[in-house]
Structure formats: C-alpha cells, structure tokens
Amino acid sequence: MRVMIAGLLAISATLPALAEPLELDYSTLYSHTRKLDKDELSALQFAFGFMHHQTKQMCHLESAYLHTQKQDIAIEITPEQRFTVPSEKALSLAKAVARFELREPVNQCDMSVQLETKPAYLKSSYDLSELKAVNEQYTEFFDSMGSFLSFMMPSVKGIVLHFPPQTEGSVRVGGMLEPSLRIENGELSLDEQWLNKSQRIEFPTKPYRITAITK
C-alpha cells in the first residue's frame, strides 16, 4: 500500500484552549528541524502548520513570528497555511517563543508537521538524476531515523510531485510526451524504476512540493 510521507510524518499534539495569540516554545519546532541539520539532507525541510481536528483542513494563520528578548523574527506563511522556521540552536538556548494568531479557535487546531523538499528544488524540468538524488535524501532520512528500529520504519519507494489545482495530463520525457506518466488530481508519482533512467523530464508548470512514496 502506498502511503504519502506527509501522512506518516504528521505529528499531532492537541493544543489546549488558549486566548489568542497561540504561543509555542521554539524548542518544540527545533526538535524536528535539527534532525535535518546535515549535508546529506540539504534538500529537505519540515513544514509546520495547524490542522483542524474535525475537518482535517489547515487552520488559517493570520500572523506568525518568533519572539526573543532582543528581537521579533517574521515567519512567512505559505498559501497552504504552513510555515518553516530557521534551525538555530541559539534560538532554543534563548528560549525563543513562536507566536501565532489563528482565525479558528485554538482548541480546534492540532499541530501538523510535514517533510518536504525546499523551494529551491522545485522547477518545471529536471534531469531524472536530480530527482533520484532527492529520493536518496528521503531514503537517508528514514534510514537515519530508523537506527536500531529500522524494521519498524517505512522504506522509500519513489517520490510524488504535487502540482497546482487543474494541472493534468501527460508530461514530456526526453522531449516527447510520455502517456504512461500522467499528472492526475494534481499529483505525479515516480517510482525508483523511472528515477534510474538517464533522461530529462518536463512539466507544464513547476510542482509546489515533492514528498516521498513509502511502504
């Protein structure tokens, strides 16, 4: 059975009913981001957000920033209502706090964590070797997280490219349309067999996220 990495890595912690704004210790976020602080995982990032625990839709973030005694650092919010934070031990030692204003009541939203590629790795055409390298970073992440419990961790079987709504149809491989590869419901899956080919692949538009296929 194919399972999206976002689902596997969704980490939910029900938040208590608090008055706005919501405050979250930066150390909670840093405990995730520091897992990617090595060259072998340079293409990956954790994207955070808050998911409505009934509708399973992302709660709307009105504003977000990191606060320390010396400064406030703005946090950019994506159209998908997710955000990333810098991975800095100094912010954790400084007891930085992440502050958010949510449109929905805080007690209806749970924290969600998603593993994905960094924006710099998103473009409308690739050599398949580039996408294979991304796949290898996902594999490295799961291998390193599995450690002695590797038998409990899923294995990476390829990647999924996520496209904006209404992006459908076949893609070009080596300059020609490839009917066997289709963007459907905004997603294109590439298994390891495809990633091992030495060709160029072109899309009608660039994806907004790349995640992993795991099993």
Secondary structure, 3 states (H helix, E strand, C coil): CCEEHHHHCCCCCECCCCCCCEEEEHHHHHHHHHHHCCHHHCCEEEEEEEEECCCCCECCEEEEEEECCCCEEECCCCCCCEECCCCCHHHHHCCCEEEEEECCCHHHEEEEEEEEECHHHCCCEEEHHHHHHHHHHHHHHHHHHHHHHHHHCCCEEEEEEECCCCCCEEEEECCEEEEEEEEECCEEEEEHHHHCCCCEEECCCCCCEEEEEEC
